[in-house]
Amino acid sequence: MIAAEGVAPSGVIAVDKPEGPTSHDIVRHARRALDTRRVGHCGTLDPLASGLLLVCVGRLTRLSEWLTGADKQYTATFRLGAVSDTADAQGQIRTVHAGAPSLQQVENAVANWSGVIEQVPPSHSAIKVDGVRSYERARRDEVVELPARTVTVSRFDVEHYDYPQVRVVVDCTKGTYIRALARDLGETLGCGGYVEALRRTRIGSVDLTAAIALDEIKECVSEYPEKLWIDPLTALRDQMPAVGVDIEGARNFTRGRVVDARDVQTESLSAELPHTSHLSGPPQSSGSTSAAIQSVEVAVCLGNALLGVGQMEDDGLRPTRVLTEPTP
C-alpha cells in the first residue's frame, strides 16, 4: 500500500536492521528517505541486535499495535562462563569460574525456560520505573527491581554447542527478552551467561526474505517502489482473519458506519466463527436455534486492498481502525 504521487506515502516496510544503530535511528533514516515525519517502528531491537524491523509509514502507523503484538523468532549466540550487567556483550563482563556444562545439562536447563514462564526483564531495559527508564536508573548504579511478567517461549532449541558458545533459536511472544533467557540459562547452569549475538528472523507471518537493507530504502523510493512495501495483509495474517466487502460496504466502513453482516464475505472466518452461514444469505427465521456469533477482530478488504480493522459481530461489521481515505 502506497499513496498516489503527490500524496503522503503510506505502507509497511520490512528492514533488515544492521548491528549498531538503534531502532529509532532506522525510523529517522526512513523519515529522511521518504520525506515524511509519520514513521514508526514495530518492536524495538537493541543496538547489538540485527534483523527484521517492521516500519510503518503514514496512515499505516495505525497498525503498529497489532504488528508489535505479533510473535517473534530470533537466532542468538549465548556465551557461557561469564555474566554481563546488561545481559549482553555491550555491558561490563565478569568471568564466572565454573566447569563447562555438558550438552545434556544445557538442553535440560533450556527446558526450564520453555513454555509459559515468568520472566524478570533485564535491569538495563526501556521499562519505566516511576516514570524513569530502567536502564537510566541502572546506569546511575541504582538498585532496579522489575516485576516478573508472563511470556510464552514456544520454541527454545539448541542448534549448536561448543563451550562457551551456545547457538539457539527462539520463538516467543511479545515482551520476551532474549537477554533474560541467556541470563537465566546461565544462572540455572551455575556458570553465568549473556547474549553475544542476536538476530530477529521473523515477526508474525513476515520473515527476513521480505526485508531490504537499510541503505536500499532511499534507492527503492525513487527507483524500485514495488520492492519497498510489503503487503500489510501478510503482516496481519497471524493476528486476525480477513473479510471482504463490496464497494457499498467499503463506503460504509471507511465512513465509520456499520456494514450489514449479509454484505460481508466471511469464508475465512470459518475457523473462528462456527456460526457464519447466515452472514452471506438471508436472515434466519425467528425459530432458528443457531447460536449468536462471537465478536472477532478482522482485517477488512475491498478486493486486495486493506481498508482497516473491524469487529465482526452477529449483526454486522463495526469499524475499529480505518486506514484509508473514505471510499468514493
C-alpha positions, 0 to 999 in steps of 0.5 A: 500500500502506497499513496498516489504521487503527490500524496503522503506515502503510506505502507509497511516496510520490512528492514533488515536492521544492521548491528549498531544503530538503534531502532529509532535511528532506522525510523529517522533514516526512513523519515529522511528517505521518504520525506515524511515525519509519520514513521514508526517502528514495530518492536524495538531491537537493541543496538547489538541486535540485527534483523527484521524491523517492521516500519510503518509509514503514514496512515499505516502507523495505525497498525503498529499495535497489532504488528508489535503484538505479533510473535517473534523468532530470533537466532542468538549466540549465548556465551557461557562462563561469564555474566554481563550487567546488561545481559549482553556483550555491550555491558561490563563482563565478569568471568564466572569460574565454573566447569563447562556444562555438558550438552545434556545439562544445557538442553535440560536447563533450556527446558526450564525456560520453555513454555509459559514462564515468568520472566524478570526483564533485564535491569538495563531495559526501556521499562519505566520505573516511576516514570524513569527508564530502567536502564537510566536508573541502572546506569546511575548504579541504582538498585532496579527491581522489575516485576516478573511478567508472563511470556510464552517461549514456544520454541527454545532449541539448541542448534549448536554447542561448543563451550562457551558458545551456545547457538539457539533459536527462539520463538516467543511472544511479545515482551520476551527478552532474549537477554533474560533467557541467556541470563537465566540459562546461565544462572540455572547452569551455575556458570553465568551467561549473556547474549553475544549475538542476536538476530530477529528472523521473523515477526508474525507471518513476515520473515527476513526474505521480505526485508531490504537493507537499510541503505536500499530504502532511499534507492527503492523510493525513487527507483524500485517502489514495488520492492519497498512495501510489503503487503500489510495483509501478510503482516496481519495474517497471524493476528486476525482473519480477513473479510471482504466487502463490496464497494457499498460496504467499503463506503460504509466502513471507511465512513465509520458506519456499520456494514450489514453482516449479509454484505460481508464475505466471511469464508475465512472466518470459518475457523473462528466463527462456527456460526457464519452461514447466515452472514452471506444469505438471508436472515434466519427465521425467528425459530432458528436455534443457531447460536449468536456469533462471537465478536472477532477482530478482522482485517477488512478488504475491498478486493486486495486492498486493506481498508482497516480493522473491524469487529465482526459481530452477529449483526454486522461489521463495526469499524475499529481502525480505518486506514484509508481515505473514505471510499468514493 
